[in-house]
Structure formats: C-alpha cells, structure tokens
Amino acid sequence: MHATPTPLPLRRAALVQLCAGVLVLLGCVLAPRPGAAVLLIPVVVGHAGALPAGHFAVLRPGWLAGSLLVRSEGEVPVMALVRGGFVPIAAPSWLCGSPAPTGNSR
C-alpha cells in the first residue's frame, strides 16, 4: 500500500498551529511575573534606558552588556520598559541569589 501525501493546506495549518503553540509556551516562560526577578536587556547596546520610578529593586548587572537583573515590586510595567529602551525577560530564581528575608525566623 502506498500512503497518500498530506495536502499542502493541511501542512500549512499544522505548521501555523505548531508555531502558535511554541510562541504561547515561550510567552509563558519568558513573561515577567509580579514580584519576580526580571532581566532587562537594553535594545541598543551601551544605551541604558530609564527604569520606571519605584517599580524595581536592582539586584546586580546582568550577564549581557548593559543589562540589569532587577526584582519587580508588584506588576511589571512591560510597555513602560519597552518605551524606556529595555526588553524585559523573566529571570530564573537561581540567577537572583538568595531570597529576601521574610522576618519569620524560628
């Protein structure tokens, strides 16, 4: 028996679905969450943008030239960061050092 090839429109639809799924998963992994660490990568290397006042605690410089590793204080203003010249990416907790003390030591 010889299998009939998949029609081209079905292949394209499958490719579009695959790409959409990958983009959604990347968005879930890379989207900054409230109160989490965020890696801010400058759009133009050597040109650091302006951080919105009162939203971030700077942890240390990032591993990319000109980048910053910060912890957000509440909701992450993604569009304000983009307008300020940064690409915000969620940073894994192991990059952020030890968590801040909670005051509940026993």
Steps between C-alpha positions, in 0.01 A plus 500: 500500500608850424403780738357810341696819575348759732346790306699826511228705680497245785878517529487877519225489762704255707807724473298806609364307801848383595640853479209639704555236767873575521432875528247447780742278692782753456268775618413301811863430581647840415220732619597692816273425796403740782760495778741285299850565374529659156798523267491836321691491172562838333378525140813693403820359654675763710184708534317428824142621502314648791335277760153601619540655845403289799436175312830315530778411739825457308667171597813522285620549141387227262733268313434679168668834433288781645233271644363515854356232724220654705217383724160649431292649777153407384379492141771526234436801271609323180395775258668771708821296496479450123444875451801557732725293273499161676382153410373343827544124540408288801815386678529162670528513879848341504636815329363726770694382803337428832142611558432802717447416870134484601547580868346168610813334636447227758 
